[in-house]
Amino acid sequence: MTVAHVELRRDTESQSVEITVTGEIDLSNAEQVRSELYGAIANNLIRVSLDLTGVSYLDSSGLRILFTLADRLQRMQTELDIVAPPRTPVRRIVELAGFDAVATLRP
């Protein structure tokens, strides 16, 4: 079974949350990752930063999670930053999927 870890760091003062995901995201654990990400999102947030630096594999089910998360945050008027280092497989996948149209990509 594929393993992914989700860690949260909340900043109540700035109404933001930093979510760090490590490991692999695929069909076998996508629901667990989605549940943890959605559980971290409060209605009063202004910004969500999703750090994918430690993600070594991301398939289409992982991309679906990212797009549905981005859609949910957009409806909440919450900004989304995606952190993925340049020239990494995850950054390439996110760029090819056109994710920069729905979120800010950061190195």
N, C-alpha and C positions, 0 to 999 in steps of 0.2 A: 504494500500500500504506500502511496505517495504521502509525504509529510510536508506540511507547511505550518509555520508558526506566525501568529499575529500578535504584535505588541503595541500597546497604546501609551501615549503620553499626552495627557490633557493639560491645557493651559486655560484655566477659567477666566483669567484676567483678559486675555485677548480673544476669548471665545473661539479657540481653535483646538484641533486635535492632530497629532502626528501619529500615523499608523505605519509601523514597519512590518513588512511581510518578508519572511525568509523561507527557503526551501523550494519546493516544486508545486505548481498549481495545475491540476489536470482534472479530468472528469471524476476520478475517484475521491477527490477531496474538495471539489469546487463548492458543494453545498455548505460544508463546514466553514470554509474561508468566507463565503458570502454571508453566512450567519454572523460570524465574528465581526466582519466589516460593518454590516448594518447595525449591529449591536453597539458599535462605537459612535454612531451618528446621533447626536442630539439635535432637537429642533432649533436651538439657539446658537448654533455654530455659524461663524462667519467664514472660516477657512478650514479645509481638510488637506493635509499633506500626506500623500501615500508614497512611502519609500519602498521601491522595488529593487533596491541595490542588491539585496541578498537573495533574490529570486533567481534560481538557476534554470528553471523551465516554466514556460507558460504556454498552454495550448488554447484552443478556441473557447473552451469553457471558461478559462481564466479571463480571456478578452471579453466574453459576454458579461462576466461579473463587473469588470471595469466600466463597460458601457452602461450597464444598468445603474451602477453606483453614480456615474457621472450624470445620468439623466435624473436620478432622484435628487442629487445635490443641486442641480440646476433648477429644479422645481422649488427647492427650498431657498433659492437665491444664496447658495453657499459656494464659495470658490473652491476649486480642486486643483491642487498641484500634484504632479506625478514626478517623483525623483527616480531617474534611471540613468546611469552613467552612459555617456556617448560610446559608441562602438561596442556595445554589449548586445548579446542576442535578445534580451528582453526589450531593450530600447528599440532595436530594429523592428521587432514585432509590433510594438506599440506605434511606432512611426508608420509602418506599412499599413496598419489598420486605420490610420487617419485619426488617431486619438488626439492629436494636437488641435483638432477642430473643437473638441469638447472640454479640454483641460489644458493647463499650462505645463509643459514638459521642462523639467529642470535637470541639470547634470548631477 
